[in-house]
Amino acid sequence: MIKTAKTSPAPGQKSNRWIFITMLVFGLLGLAASLALSIERMQQLENPAANLICNFNVLFNCGTVMQTWQAHVFGFSNSFIGLIGFVVVVTVAVAGLAKVKFPRPFMLAAQICYGLGLIFAYWLFFQSVYVIQVLCPFCLVVTFSTTLVFESLLRYNIRENNLYLPENVHKRLLGWLQKDYDKFLVAAWLVVIVAL
């Protein structure tokens, strides 16, 4: 059962508002990129020679990437997965901003599913960089957004103890969050990705 939280954060605990705002912003950004990719893919299917808006040059070219098998691993365009996944993210973020408190099993399932989404996004990224050797600008936006949504969701779930972690592990992770180590790690990871 979904409940509306009526209590304010405990002393020393920050509000979750910024977590949900971050999820909402990057959920919408990822949704927009997924929608654009879906439209571009349909346009490409109608006219394989179409000049797509995300075709900038030989290196940054969605059209080239969309013609590979990696672009439709499950038999349909990967962008359709983004359309579904980011809608869920936006819904959870809006509900969170409205102070809805989801059950722990739901949030654990959301974290697992989004973790799988993150792995898939980075698999596609590395395929694009090292196998296809062409980058899709909208796909990069999706990967970036997925990274920040995953980190925001993980931060929330650790703070709310939704991951069923042992007490000593949970306390240690809370200490890391209070020192913002997670933000530093994500920033460092994104610098590495840009360097690649």
Backbone hydrogen bonds in HBPLUS format (Angstrom, degrees):
<---DONOR---> <-ACCEPTOR-->    atom                        ^
c    i                          cat <-CA-CA->   ^        H-A-AA   ^      H-
h    n   atom  resd res      DA  || num        DHA   H-A  angle D-A-AA Bond
n    s   type  num  typ     dist DA aas  dist angle  dist       angle   num
A0003-LYS N   A0101-LYS O   3.20 MM  98  5.16 172.8  2.21 146.6 144.4     1
A0101-LYS N   A0003-LYS O   2.46 MM  98  5.16 175.3  1.46 166.9 168.7     2
A0005-ALA N   A0099-LYS O   2.58 MM  94  5.34 159.3  1.62 177.9 174.2     3
A0013-GLN N   A0010-ALA O   2.87 MM   3  5.35 159.2  1.92 140.5 143.0     4
A0019-ILE N   A0016-ASN O   3.06 MM   3  5.24 123.1  2.39 102.3 117.3     5
A0020-PHE N   A0016-ASN O   3.14 MM   4  6.51 160.0  2.18 159.6 164.2     6
A0021-ILE N   A0017-ARG O   2.89 MM   4  6.19 149.6  1.98 149.1 158.9     7
A0022-THR N   A0018-TRP O   2.94 MM   4  6.01 159.8  1.98 142.0 147.1     8
A0023-MET N   A0019-ILE O   2.95 MM   4  6.25 159.4  1.99 146.8 152.9     9
A0024-LEU N   A0020-PHE O   2.85 MM   4  5.98 154.1  1.92 141.7 148.9    10
A0025-VAL N   A0021-ILE O   2.89 MM   4  6.10 170.0  1.90 156.3 158.0    11
A0026-PHE N   A0022-THR O   3.04 MM   4  6.16 175.6  2.04 155.7 157.1    12
A0027-GLY N   A0023-MET O   2.75 MM   4  5.60 136.8  1.94 136.6 149.5    13
A0028-LEU N   A0024-LEU O   2.90 MM   4  6.03 158.1  1.95 148.9 153.6    14
A0029-LEU N   A0025-VAL O   2.97 MM   4  6.23 152.9  2.04 142.0 150.2    15
A0030-GLY N   A0026-PHE O   2.92 MM   4  5.94 160.9  1.96 137.2 142.5    16
A0031-LEU N   A0027-GLY O   2.89 MM   4  6.01 149.7  1.98 140.2 149.4    17
A0032-ALA N   A0028-LEU O   2.87 MM   4  6.06 157.1  1.92 146.8 152.4    18
A0033-ALA N   A0029-LEU O   3.03 MM   4  6.30 159.4  2.07 147.7 153.2    19
A0034-SER N   A0030-GLY O   2.89 MM   4  6.06 155.1  1.95 145.6 152.7    20
A0035-LEU N   A0031-LEU O   2.87 MM   4  6.05 156.0  1.93 148.2 154.9    21
A0036-ALA N   A0032-ALA O   2.92 MM   4  6.13 161.7  1.96 148.1 153.2    22
A0037-LEU N   A0033-ALA O   2.94 MM   4  6.13 158.4  1.98 145.3 151.3    23
A0038-SER N   A0034-SER O   2.93 MM   4  6.14 153.4  2.01 143.9 151.3    24
A0039-ILE N   A0035-LEU O   2.95 MM   4  6.23 160.4  1.99 154.1 158.7    25
A0040-GLU N   A0036-ALA O   2.90 MM   4  6.08 163.0  1.93 150.9 156.1    26
A0041-ARG N   A0037-LEU O   2.86 MM   4  6.00 153.3  1.93 145.9 153.3    27
A0042-MET N   A0038-SER O   3.06 MM   4  6.32 158.2  2.11 146.3 151.4    28
A0043-GLN N   A0039-ILE O   2.94 MM   4  6.19 154.7  2.00 148.3 155.9    29
A0044-GLN N   A0040-GLU O   2.85 MM   4  6.09 150.1  1.94 145.3 153.8    30
A0045-LEU N   A0041-ARG O   2.92 MM   4  6.21 149.0  2.02 146.6 154.8    31
A0046-GLU N   A0042-MET O   3.09 MM   4  6.34 149.7  2.19 142.9 150.3    32
A0047-ASN N   A0043-GLN O   2.95 MM   4  6.16 151.5  2.03 144.8 153.1    33
A0050-ALA N   A0047-ASN O   2.85 MM   3  5.32 161.4  1.89 127.9 129.2    34
A0055-ASN N   A0052-LEU O   3.13 MM   3  5.44 162.9  2.16 116.3 116.9    35
A0062-CYS N   A0054-CYS O   3.43 MM   8  5.59 162.7  2.47 112.9 117.8    36
A0056-PHE N   A0060-PHE O   2.87 MM   4  5.52 147.8  1.97 155.3 165.6    37
A0057-ASN N   A0060-PHE O   3.15 MM   3  5.36 166.5  2.16 134.8 138.6    38
A0135-LEU N   A0059-LEU O   2.70 MM  76  5.95 166.4  1.72 176.9 175.2    39
A0061-ASN N   A0135-LEU O   2.77 MM  74  6.03 134.0  1.98 150.9 164.8    40
A0065-VAL N   A0061-ASN O   3.47 MM   4  6.78 166.2  2.49 147.7 150.9    41
A0066-MET N   A0062-CYS O   2.80 MM   4  5.99 161.1  1.83 161.5 167.2    42
A0067-GLN N   A0064-THR O   3.24 MM   3  5.49 150.1  2.34 103.0 111.5    43
A0068-THR N   A0065-VAL O   3.10 MM   3  5.61 168.6  2.12 119.4 122.3    44
A0071-ALA N   A0068-THR O   3.21 MM   3  5.65 154.7  2.28 108.1 115.1    45
A0072-HIS N   A0069-TRP O   3.15 MM   3  5.65 164.1  2.17 113.7 118.7    46
A0078-ASN N   A0071-ALA O   2.97 MM   7  5.79 160.3  2.01 156.9 153.0    47
A0075-GLY N   A0072-HIS O   3.15 MM   3  5.29 165.0  2.17 112.4 114.1    48
A0080-PHE N   A0077-SER O   3.04 MM   3  5.82 157.6  2.09 120.6 125.9    49
A0081-ILE N   A0078-ASN O   2.95 MM   3  5.44 137.3  2.14 110.9 122.0    50
A0083-LEU N   A0079-SER O   2.99 MM   4  6.36 148.3  2.09 144.7 153.5    51
A0084-ILE N   A0080-PHE O   3.22 MM   4  6.50 151.5  2.30 141.3 147.0    52
A0085-GLY N   A0081-ILE O   2.82 MM   4  6.01 177.7  1.82 160.5 161.1    53
A0086-PHE N   A0082-GLY O   2.90 MM   4  5.70 169.0  1.91 147.3 151.1    54
A0088-VAL N   A0084-ILE O   3.22 MM   4  6.55 154.8  2.29 150.6 156.8    55
A0089-VAL N   A0085-GLY O   3.09 MM   4  6.42 155.7  2.15 144.5 151.4    56
A0090-VAL N   A0086-PHE O   2.92 MM   4  6.10 165.3  1.94 148.0 151.2    57
A0091-THR N   A0087-VAL O   2.97 MM   4  6.15 157.0  2.02 145.4 152.0    58
A0092-VAL N   A0088-VAL O   2.92 MM   4  6.18 164.4  1.94 155.8 159.2    59
A0093-ALA N   A0089-VAL O   2.87 MM   4  6.07 161.2  1.90 153.4 159.3    60
A0094-VAL N   A0090-VAL O   2.92 MM   4  6.11 164.0  1.94 152.1 155.7    61
A0095-ALA N   A0091-THR O   2.96 MM   4  6.12 163.6  1.99 149.3 154.4    62
A0096-GLY N   A0092-VAL O   2.78 MM   4  5.94 152.0  1.86 146.2 154.7    63
A0097-LEU N   A0093-ALA O   2.90 MM   4  6.18 152.8  1.98 147.5 154.6    64
A0098-ALA N   A0094-VAL O   3.02 MM   4  6.30 134.3  2.24 138.4 151.0    65
A0098-ALA N   A0095-ALA O   3.07 MM   3  4.96 127.0  2.36  91.2 105.7    66
A0100-VAL N   A0095-ALA O   2.92 MM   5  5.34 165.3  1.95 151.1 148.6    67
A0099-LYS N   A0096-GLY O   2.90 MM   3  4.91 152.9  1.97 107.1 111.1    68
A0106-PHE N   A0103-PRO O   3.13 MM   3  5.42 122.1  2.48 104.6 118.4    69
A0107-MET N   A0103-PRO O   3.18 MM   4  6.55 160.5  2.22 155.0 160.3    70
A0108-LEU N   A0104-ARG O   2.87 MM   4  6.07 154.6  1.94 157.1 164.7    71
A0109-ALA N   A0105-PRO O   2.95 MM   4  6.08 160.5  1.99 143.8 149.2    72
A0110-ALA N   A0106-PHE O   2.85 MM   4  6.11 152.5  1.92 145.7 154.2    73
A0111-GLN N   A0107-MET O   2.94 MM   4  6.12 152.5  2.02 140.5 147.3    74
A0112-ILE N   A0108-LEU O   2.99 MM   4  6.28 160.0  2.03 151.7 156.7    75
A0113-CYS N   A0109-ALA O   2.89 MM   4  6.08 171.0  1.90 154.6 157.2    76
A0114-TYR N   A0110-ALA O   2.87 MM   4  5.97 159.3  1.92 145.6 152.0    77
A0115-GLY N   A0111-GLN O   2.82 MM   4  5.91 140.0  1.98 139.1 150.7    78
A0116-LEU N   A0112-ILE O   2.97 MM   4  6.32 151.9  2.05 149.8 156.6    79
A0117-GLY N   A0113-CYS O   2.96 MM   4  6.28 149.8  2.05 141.8 150.8    80
A0118-LEU N   A0114-TYR O   2.84 MM   4  6.07 147.2  1.95 141.2 149.7    81
A0119-ILE N   A0115-GLY O   3.00 MM   4  6.29 159.5  2.04 148.3 153.2    82
A0120-PHE N   A0116-LEU O   2.96 MM   4  6.19 160.2  2.00 147.3 152.8    83
A0121-ALA N   A0117-GLY O   2.87 MM   4  6.08 157.1  1.92 146.4 152.9    84
A0122-TYR N   A0118-LEU O   2.97 MM   4  6.23 159.4  2.01 151.7 156.5    85
A0123-TRP N   A0119-ILE O   2.85 MM   4  6.05 144.5  1.98 145.4 156.1    86
A0124-LEU N   A0120-PHE O   2.95 MM   4  6.21 160.7  1.99 150.8 155.3    87
A0125-PHE N   A0121-ALA O   2.92 MM   4  6.19 148.7  2.02 138.8 148.4    88
A0126-PHE N   A0122-TYR O   2.97 MM   4  6.12 167.9  1.99 147.6 149.2    89
A0127-GLN N   A0123-TRP O   2.91 MM   4  6.12 150.6  2.00 145.7 154.7    90
A0128-SER N   A0124-LEU O   2.86 MM   4  6.03 155.4  1.92 147.1 153.8    91
A0129-VAL N   A0125-PHE O   2.91 MM   4  6.22 157.6  1.96 152.0 158.0    92
A0130-TYR N   A0126-PHE O   2.89 MM   4  5.78 169.1  1.90 147.2 150.9    93
A0131-VAL N   A0127-GLN O   2.89 MM   4  4.94 144.8  2.02 124.6 134.6    94
A0132-ILE N   A0127-GLN O   2.80 MM   5  6.15 164.1  1.82 158.5 164.1    95
A0133-GLN N   A0128-SER O   2.75 MM   5  5.48 122.9  2.08 129.6 146.4    96
A0134-VAL N   A0128-SER O   3.20 MM   6  5.76 132.5  2.44 146.5 154.8    97
A0139-CYS N   A0136-CYS O   3.00 MM   3  5.15 117.7  2.40 101.9 118.0    98
A0140-LEU N   A0136-CYS O   2.99 MM   4  6.33 147.1  2.10 154.6 164.8    99
A0141-VAL N   A0137-PRO O   3.14 MM   4  6.52 148.8  2.24 144.6 152.6   100
A0142-VAL N   A0138-PHE O   3.00 MM   4  6.35 154.1  2.06 145.6 152.5   101
A0143-THR N   A0139-CYS O   2.90 MM   4  6.19 159.5  1.94 150.2 155.2   102
A0144-PHE N   A0140-LEU O   2.93 MM   4  6.09 164.0  1.96 149.3 153.6   103
A0145-SER N   A0141-VAL O   2.87 MM   4  6.00 165.3  1.89 151.2 155.7   104
A0146-THR N   A0142-VAL O   2.82 MM   4  5.94 160.0  1.86 149.9 155.9   105
A0147-THR N   A0143-THR O   3.02 MM   4  6.19 153.3  2.09 144.8 151.5   106
A0148-LEU N   A0144-PHE O   3.18 MM   4  6.51 161.5  2.22 150.9 154.5   107
A0149-VAL N   A0145-SER O   2.88 MM   4  6.06 155.4  1.94 153.2 160.7   108
A0150-PHE N   A0146-THR O   2.90 MM   4  5.96 163.0  1.93 146.6 151.8   109
A0151-GLU N   A0147-THR O   3.03 MM   4  6.24 162.3  2.07 146.8 151.6   110
A0152-SER N   A0148-LEU O   3.00 MM   4  6.08 157.0  2.06 139.5 145.9   111
A0153-LEU N   A0149-VAL O   2.87 MM   4  6.04 165.0  1.89 155.3 159.4   112
A0154-LEU N   A0150-PHE O   2.85 MM   4  6.02 157.5  1.90 149.5 156.3   113
A0155-ARG N   A0151-GLU O   2.88 MM   4  6.05 157.1  1.93 145.9 152.3   114
A0156-TYR N   A0152-SER O   2.98 MM   4  6.24 161.3  2.02 148.8 153.4   115
A0157-ASN N   A0153-LEU O   2.90 MM   4  6.10 166.9  1.91 151.3 155.2   116
A0158-ILE N   A0154-LEU O   2.89 MM   4  6.05 152.8  1.97 150.3 156.9   117
A0159-ARG N   A0155-ARG O   2.99 MM   4  6.15 165.6  2.01 148.2 152.7   118
A0160-GLU N   A0156-TYR O   2.86 MM   4  6.07 152.8  1.93 152.7 160.6   119
A0162-ASN N   A0157-ASN O   2.84 MM   5  4.93 167.7  1.85 148.8 152.5   120
A0161-ASN N   A0158-ILE O   3.14 MM   3  4.95 157.2  2.19  99.9 106.8   121
A0169-VAL N   A0166-PRO O   3.08 MM   3  5.37 118.9  2.47 105.8 120.5   122
A0170-HIS N   A0166-PRO O   2.91 MM   4  6.14 164.0  1.93 161.5 166.9   123
A0171-LYS N   A0167-GLU O   2.96 MM   4  6.17 161.0  2.00 151.2 155.5   124
A0172-ARG N   A0168-ASN O   3.10 MM   4  6.25 156.7  2.16 140.0 146.3   125
A0173-LEU N   A0169-VAL O   2.93 MM   4  6.18 162.5  1.97 153.8 158.4   126
A0174-LEU N   A0170-HIS O   2.92 MM   4  6.14 152.8  1.99 147.6 155.5   127
A0175-GLY N   A0171-LYS O   3.03 MM   4  6.29 151.0  2.11 144.2 151.5   128
A0176-TRP N   A0172-ARG O   3.07 MM   4  6.46 150.0  2.16 145.0 153.0   129
A0177-LEU N   A0173-LEU O   2.91 MM   4  6.23 154.6  1.97 149.6 156.6   130
A0178-GLN N   A0174-LEU O   2.94 MM   4  6.21 155.8  2.00 149.4 155.5   131
A0179-LYS N   A0175-GLY O   3.22 MM   4  6.47 136.8  2.42 137.4 147.9   132
A0179-LYS N   A0176-TRP O   3.15 MM   3  5.17 129.9  2.41  94.5 107.7   133
A0181-TYR N   A0176-TRP O   3.03 MM   5  5.37 162.9  2.06 153.4 150.8   134
A0180-ASP N   A0177-LEU O   2.93 MM   3  4.77 156.3  1.98 101.7 109.0   135
A0184-PHE N   A0180-ASP O   3.28 MM   4  6.64 157.7  2.33 147.7 153.4   136
A0185-LEU N   A0181-TYR O   2.92 MM   4  6.21 159.3  1.96 153.5 158.7   137
A0186-VAL N   A0182-ASP O   3.00 MM   4  6.22 160.2  2.04 149.1 153.9   138
A0187-ALA N   A0183-LYS O   2.93 MM   4  6.10 162.4  1.97 148.9 154.1   139
A0188-ALA N   A0184-PHE O   2.89 MM   4  6.09 160.2  1.93 149.5 155.2   140
A0189-TRP N   A0185-LEU O   2.88 MM   4  6.06 156.3  1.93 145.4 152.2   141
A0190-LEU N   A0186-VAL O   2.92 MM   4  6.17 158.6  1.97 151.4 156.5   142
A0191-VAL N   A0187-ALA O   3.04 MM   4  6.30 149.7  2.13 145.5 153.7   143
A0192-VAL N   A0188-ALA O   3.05 MM   4  6.36 154.3  2.12 147.7 154.4   144
A0193-ILE N   A0189-TRP O   2.95 MM   4  6.29 156.4  2.00 149.8 156.4   145
A0194-VAL N   A0190-LEU O   2.96 MM   4  6.18 159.7  2.00 147.9 152.7   146
A0195-ALA N   A0191-VAL O   2.92 MM   4  6.14 154.2  1.99 145.1 152.8   147
A0196-LEU N   A0192-VAL O   2.97 MM   4  6.29 140.9  2.12 144.7 155.1   148
